[in-house]
Amino acid sequence: MEGRLFTFAGLINPDHNFIIGFYTILVVIIALLFARMATRRMELVPSGMQNIAEAFLSGILYFAKDAIGEKLARKYIPLTATLALIIFLSNMIGIIPGFEAPSSSWSFTLVLALIVFFYYHFEGIREHGFAHYFGHFMGPIKWLAPLMFPVELISHFSRIISLSFRLFGNIKGDDIFLLVMLMLAPWVAPLPAFAILTFMGCLQAFIFMILTYVYLAGAVIIDEESH
């Protein structure tokens, strides 16, 4: 099906990997332009793009502080806000006819999931040291350590599958849903469909962002978690 879907990038090269790469680069360019416009003229009373950017970041902090605390939420917002923005734009661009959402490709979502996976482990090791961090995987009861350690490893590796497939599956399903609506009733049915897909695109970006904070919290707040 992917090879038969019309996209403007497909006019240049019909290879699906090229199409996903093309729109990924386009999304990154849009994100950079947004960041540039939002920070070009910083004002005490924000307006325009600065106002949108500040509302975006404030919203992330509002939800993240319950998961990890305000101090750590601010510390990790460069990563989480970038992920949220890139995923949001990737989801939204797929709603436009002739474009394809990069997040509808598992290779794209897998890369994002791996970034989160390695980064939160890196932060956990940096915060607590290698031995203490992985010692937490063995649980509070020593004689259960041989059982708990492999269970914890499987649990953490399953997060890669969970993060990547959740985003990929939802956006791919949304694309198919929109395609069916356009085929059945190209002038009427897509109107509510666009509203639903916009909401789902925002929701998936939010879920990915908040789960990143949850995983970071589990990595850097080990002592409180243990008690």
N, C-alpha and C positions, 0 to 999 in steps of 0.2 A: 504494500500500500504506500509506503513512504516514497518509493520511486515515482508513483503516479500522481502524487499531490503537487499541485502547481505552486511554485514559489518563485519570486523574482530572482533569487540567487540561483535557482535551478536553470535559469536561462543562460547563466555564465558557465556553470558546470553541474550536470545532473547528479553527480555523486553525493550521496546523503551526508557523508562525513564533511565534505566541503560546505554543504548548505548549513549544517549545524555550526561549523567553525566560522563561517561568514557572519551568521547572525549573533554568534557569541562575541565576535570582535565588534559588531555594531552596538550590542548592548553595553560593552565596556566603554566604547566611545561616548555613548549617551550618558553613562554614569559619570565619566570624567568631565563632560561638558556641564552636567548638572552641578557637580562639586565645584567646578571653576566659577560658574555663574553665582552660586550661593555664597562663595567666599571672596568674590572679587572686590566688593565694597561692603565691608563689615560695618554695621551701624548698631548703636545702642538700642534704638527702636527698629527692629527688623521689618523689612518689607520685601515683597517679591519672592525671589528664590531663597533668600536667606530665611525668610519667615517660614517657608515650606520645609527647608532643611532643619530648622530648629524645632519645628513641630514634629517632624519625623524622628529626630534624635530624642526629644522629650518623651515621645510615646514609647520608644524602646526602653528608656530608663524607667518609666513608670511601671511597665510590666516586669522588667528584669530585676528590679530591686527586691521583689518578693521571692525570687528564685535564688539570688546570690548576694543580696545586700547592695546598697547604693554605691559604696566605695568600689567594690569589684565590678559592678555593672558599668561604672564609668571607665574603669581600667580596660575592660575588654570591648568597649563599644566600637573601637576602630575595626575590629574583626567582625563583630556581629552586625553592625550597621552596614558594612560593605557587603556581607553575605545577603542581608535582607534586601538591600537595594538592587544588587545584581539579580537575585532570584525574582524579585518583583518585576523588574524590567523584562527579564527573560520570559516570565509568564505572560505579561501584558502584550508583548510584541507578537506572540502567537495568536492573539485574538484578531489581529489585523489581517484581512484577506491578502494572500500573496506572501505572507511571512510565516515563519515556523518558529515555535518556541524552542530555544536551546534546551530548556528544562524538560522537554518531551523526549530527550535522548538520555539513555542511562549512562553513557560515557560522561556526559556533562555533570549529572547529579552525583555520579560516583566520585568524580574528582573533588567536588565540594564536600562530600561526606568524608573523604580521606583527609582533606585539609583540617576539618574539625577533629577527626579522630587523633591525628598525630599532634595537633596543637594542644588539645586538652591533656594528653599524656605528657607532653613536654612541659606544660605549666605545672602539672602535678609533681613531676620529678624535680623541677627547679625549685618548687616551693618546699618540698619535704625531703628531698634526697631520694636516690634510687631505691635504697633498701627499705626505707620507711614507706615510700609510696606503694611499692609492690608487695610489701609486707601486709598492707591493708587488704590486699586481695585474698589473704589466707583466713580472714575472719577473726573473731574475738576468741575462739576456742582452739587451742593449739592442736589437739588430736583430730580436729576436723579439717586441718589445713590441706592435707592431700586431696580431700574431696572439694573443698571450697575454691582452691586456686584454679583448677581447670574450669569449674563452673563460672568463676568470675571472668576468666579469659574468654570463654565462649560468649558470655553476656556482653563484653565490651566489643568483640569482633562483630557480634550480631547488630550492633548499632550502625555499622557501616551499611549493612543490608537495609536496615530499617530506615535510616535517613535517605539513602539514595532511592530506594524503591518507592517510598511514600511519595516523594516529590515527583519522580518519574511517572509512576502509575497514575497519579491524580491528573497531572498535566496532559499526559498522553490520552487519558480517557476524556478529558475536556476537549482536546483537539478533535477526537473522533466524534464526540457529541455535537460540536459545532459543525463539522463537515456534514453529518447526517441532517442537521437542521437546515443548512444551506441547500442541500439537495432536495429536501421535501418541500420547503416553503421559503424560498430565498428572500422574500420581501417582508414577511410578517413574523415567522417563527424566530429568526435570529435576534429580534429586539429584546425579548426577555432572556434569551440565551446569552447575549452579550453581558447583561447585568449579572447573571449567575456566574459566568466565567470570570468576570472581573472580581467578584467577591471571592471565588475560590482561589484565584491567583494571589490575592492579598492574604488570604488565610494560610495558604501553603508557605508563603514567605515568612509569615509570623510564626508558624509552627517550627520551621527550620531554625529561625533565630532563637526562639525561646528554648528549644531543645539544646542548642549550642550552649546557652547559659546554664542549663541544668547539668549538662555533662561537665562543664568547667567547674561548677559548684561542687560536684561530686569528687573532682580531682584535687581542688585546692583547699576544701574545707573538710579534710579527713578527720581531724581530731574532734570537732563538734559533732560530726556524723557518727563517730564511734560511741560518743557519750549519749 
